[in-house]
Amino acid sequence: MKVISFFSRFAFICNIAFLLFVFFNITEAKKPVNHSRDTVQAVPFFKDLIITLGFSAIVINLLVCIVYTILIIAGKKSHVPKWLAILNFIFLGFQFYFFFF
């Protein structure tokens, strides 16, 4: 059960990175483009990490929520706080809306 608790917390961190990813996406979309198409622009390390975690958050969060659902159906008690499980499900809904609609 410690593995589930670890991945639940990791999914929550990825969900926070997802919020920052959405924020960066909105702010970058508002900036005017001043370079040509063939130019590659460097992204700082922290921002690159946030983008990677935020983009992969939907996969990690989906897997964690599937495990939550299996535990609920099986009737087993998990040692994950309820607020963390509920927030992960809420973030999963936002992520599906952002990526697919």
Legacy VTK file of the C-alpha trace (Angstrom):
# vtk DataFile Version 3.0
C-alpha trace
ASCII
DATASET POLYDATA
POINTS 101 float
0.000 0.000 0.000
2.972 2.317 0.376
3.467 2.136 -3.386
-0.084 3.372 -3.962
0.461 6.181 -1.478
3.701 7.173 -3.217
2.138 7.215 -6.677
-0.884 9.118 -5.357
1.384 11.865 -4.096
3.427 11.784 -7.291
0.213 12.118 -9.316
-0.764 15.105 -7.168
2.604 16.761 -7.898
2.074 16.074 -11.597
-1.383 17.643 -11.313
0.137 20.814 -9.866
2.609 20.753 -12.765
-0.400 20.384 -15.080
-1.861 23.612 -13.693
1.436 25.373 -14.343
1.558 23.779 -17.819
-1.873 25.235 -18.607
-0.741 28.621 -17.269
2.399 28.545 -19.445
0.313 27.461 -22.418
-2.054 30.404 -22.009
0.723 32.963 -21.493
2.757 31.655 -24.439
-0.283 31.755 -26.722
-0.737 35.462 -26.007
2.862 36.384 -26.918
3.477 37.634 -30.436
5.773 35.526 -32.606
8.981 37.403 -33.453
11.098 34.662 -35.010
11.026 32.608 -38.169
9.628 29.103 -38.449
13.028 27.407 -38.579
14.210 28.785 -35.248
14.232 26.532 -32.210
13.832 28.388 -28.963
15.484 27.059 -25.804
13.307 26.437 -22.780
14.824 26.808 -19.283
15.218 23.608 -17.253
12.496 24.335 -14.682
9.964 25.267 -17.319
10.929 22.210 -19.354
10.401 19.975 -16.315
6.991 21.548 -15.622
5.952 21.026 -19.237
7.053 17.380 -19.197
5.350 16.567 -15.888
2.235 18.539 -16.830
1.888 16.809 -20.171
2.435 13.344 -18.708
0.099 14.041 -15.769
-2.928 12.688 -17.589
-1.346 9.236 -18.037
-0.040 9.025 -14.475
-3.275 10.345 -13.000
-5.365 7.974 -15.121
-3.384 4.972 -13.880
-3.689 6.091 -10.249
-7.435 6.650 -10.601
-7.834 3.188 -12.162
-6.060 1.701 -9.143
-8.379 3.699 -6.837
-11.399 2.332 -8.691
-10.124 -1.246 -8.489
-9.528 -0.864 -4.742
-13.037 0.535 -4.237
-14.627 -2.297 -6.256
-12.564 -4.930 -4.430
-13.583 -3.423 -1.103
-10.021 -3.019 0.115
-9.056 -0.142 2.325
-6.242 2.048 1.044
-4.030 4.217 3.193
-4.395 7.186 0.857
-6.152 10.241 2.323
-9.621 10.742 0.856
-8.922 14.371 -0.059
-5.964 13.247 -2.188
-8.005 10.638 -4.050
-10.857 13.094 -4.635
-8.497 15.792 -5.923
-6.834 13.317 -8.285
-10.248 12.400 -9.724
-11.144 16.097 -10.110
-7.845 16.831 -11.840
-8.424 13.871 -14.158
-11.700 15.449 -15.273
-9.954 18.768 -15.971
-7.191 16.991 -17.869
-9.647 15.106 -20.091
-11.435 18.381 -20.786
-8.193 20.230 -21.590
-6.658 17.589 -23.840
-9.727 16.224 -25.609
-12.223 19.120 -25.871
LINES 1 102
101 0 1 2 3 4 5 6 7 8 9 10 11 12 13 14 15 16 17 18 19 20 21 22 23 24 25 26 27 28 29 30 31 32 33 34 35 36 37 38 39 40 41 42 43 44 45 46 47 48 49 50 51 52 53 54 55 56 57 58 59 60 61 62 63 64 65 66 67 68 69 70 71 72 73 74 75 76 77 78 79 80 81 82 83 84 85 86 87 88 89 90 91 92 93 94 95 96 97 98 99 100
